[in-house]
Amino acid sequence: MRASTALFNSFIALCSAATLSGAQQAAANRDAMLVSPVWLAAHLHDANLVVLHVGDRADYASTHIPGARYVDLDDISVSDHSAMNGGAPAGNGLTLEMLPADQLRAKLASLGISDNSHVVVYFAKDRVSPSTRVVFTLDYAGLGKRTALLDGGLDAWMRGGRPVTDVVPAAHTGTLAALELAPIVVNAEYVHARAARPGVSIVDARAAAFYDGVPRGGPNRLGHIPGAKSIPYTEVTDAALQLKTADQLATLFSKAGVQPGDTVVAYCHIGQQATALLFAARSLGHPVLLYDGSFEDWSRHAEYPVENPSAKGKP
């Protein structure tokens, strides 16, 4: 079996990045978390490589990177669809929550992922945040050091004239040991208790209009978690949907009030968009945590306040 030595070494670099300068650490993190189309083309047939396509299933059926397997967020998460459709909640009434460890292990193995796999995730069209949600889920499952994102997604791959196919690879079940879940998912109580603590930045990854509480309809309260900073998730990528440079990201986070070394706790509507923000934060060396229930959950906690800038000055 031919393992991908280059990818493995890049992941090891992330582990040792703590001994580097800030700029060197950011570069090492970035090298570990992203792969280029050139790299992927050179390693596409590595024995231990698993490539995951995130996007519309119909688009995958007609156009995907050779050997890529399709993954949908419903495959690796749980949503209370009865609540989403207006019925009585069957569970906690939340959308897109992490699966229990045993169920997540079975789902990941069904995608062909094994203990020795290196996983590259890519997005089709503009599905950046669903793809970072997949990456974050793999990190949560303890596989983050062997997982990377294809920078720029399928469009970047195709811009170089590289091959695509409609051939779906044969199903293959990987062999995964029991998962050791990483402690990177938190709940409302955690966020409420730490919102004002030094060294912790609560960051709202939704569009600014939601943060500002501009009325838009829907069941959730208007505004944001008190003390939260605003960095819309769309700001972490450039026009080609590639991750912005370390300098650009550092400036973005600094302007929002995030200090170097802060633990970044991100939320959005349901816990998807926030993962793009966390991907960027992790590339800069920040410890990161996801409030998985996000504002959907916070809005249901009447005991927790919401700050609504759009309501200020109204009688």
VENLIN-V646242 format. One line per field, one symbol per residue. ss: DSSP state (H for helix, E for strand, C for the rest). psi: psi as a letter, one per 40 degrees, with the letter a starting at -180 (. if undefined). burial: b if it has 16 or more other ideal C-beta (glycine too) atoms within 10 Angstrom, else e. A space follows every 50 residues. Layout:
BEGIN
ss: ???
psi: ???
burial: ???
END
This chain:
BEGIN
ss: CCCCHHHHHHHHHHHCHHHCCHHHHHHHHHHHHEECHHHHHHHCCCCCEE EEEECCHHHHHHCECCCCEECCHHHCEECCHHHHCCCCCCCCCCCCEECC HHHHHHHHHHCCCCCCCEEEEEECCCCHHHHHHHHHHHHHCCCHHHEEEE CCHHHHHHHCCCCCECCCCCCCCCCCCCCCCCCCEECHHHHHHHCCCCCE EEEECCCHHHHCCCCCCCCCCCCECCCCEECCHHHHECCCCCECCHHHHH HHHHHHCCCCCCEEEEECCCCCHHHHHHHHHHHCCCCEEEECCHHHHHCC CCCCCCECHHHCCCC
psi: hhigdddddddddddeedeiiddddddddddddiiiddddddedehdehh hhhhahddddddhihheiihhidedfihigddddeeahhdbeeihfiiii dddddddddeeehideihhhhiiibffdddddddddddddeeedefhihh headdddddefiiiiehhiiihhihhihighigehiaddddddedehieh hhhheiiddddefhheiieiiiaihheiihghdeeeiadefihiiddddd dddddeehiheihhhiibdeeddddddddddddeehiiihgddaddddde gdehihhgdeehei.
burial: eeebeebeebbebbeebeeeeeeebbbbbbbbbbbebebbeebbebebbb bbbbbeeeebeeebbebbbbbebeebbbbbeebeeeeeeeeebbbbbbbe eeebbebbbbbbbeeebbbbbbbbeebbbbbbbbbbbbbbbbbbbbbbbb bbbbbbbbeeebeeeeeeeeeeebebeebebeebbbebeebbebbeeeeb bbbbbbbeebbbbeeeeeebbbbbbeebbbbbbbbbbeeebbbbebeebb ebbeebebeeebbbbbbbbbbbbbbbbbbbbbbbbbebbbbbbbbbbbbb beebebbbeeeeeee
END
